[in-house]
């Protein structure tokens, strides 16, 4: 079962996040085989606003353990956590994205559902890094769509989702994560 976990930073927690970076990476190293995508969301080139992890885990209990045992969560770096079942519509990891980790601007786009399911088919967009629906734990209810993609700007990234198909669409700057 695939899950998207988005830890949103608590304002002013960047010093604590920096202090815990090695513990965070060590924790994530334990999930290397399960990882589909990972990386921080950014306010600017040096300030994080959150941390995205997409993983293939045995079930909801394992996903909750992953999200809430994370060292930054335990220490209070994050203000909240979005944890949802997710389906890997592209069938690959971010490391298999032909565009690589360095070129261009990258974004996390979260479409939060508010009605009938939309955007279930993968858009014809070669810049998609990861894409899929967000679902309830029992996989019966569509709750939105999440995409990681390369785009020239936030407006172009947002356009990957149907504008009036969601209660809200969030766009966050994102970069490939992991040890450098």
Secondary structure by P-SEA (a helix, b strand, c coil): cbbbbbbbbcccaaaaaaaaaaaaaaaaaaacccccbbbbbbcccccccbbbbbbbcccaaaaaaaaaaccccccccccbbbbbbbbcccccccccccccccccbbbbbbbbbccccccccccccccccbbbbbbccccccccbbbbbbbcccaaaaaaccccccccbbbbbbbcccccc
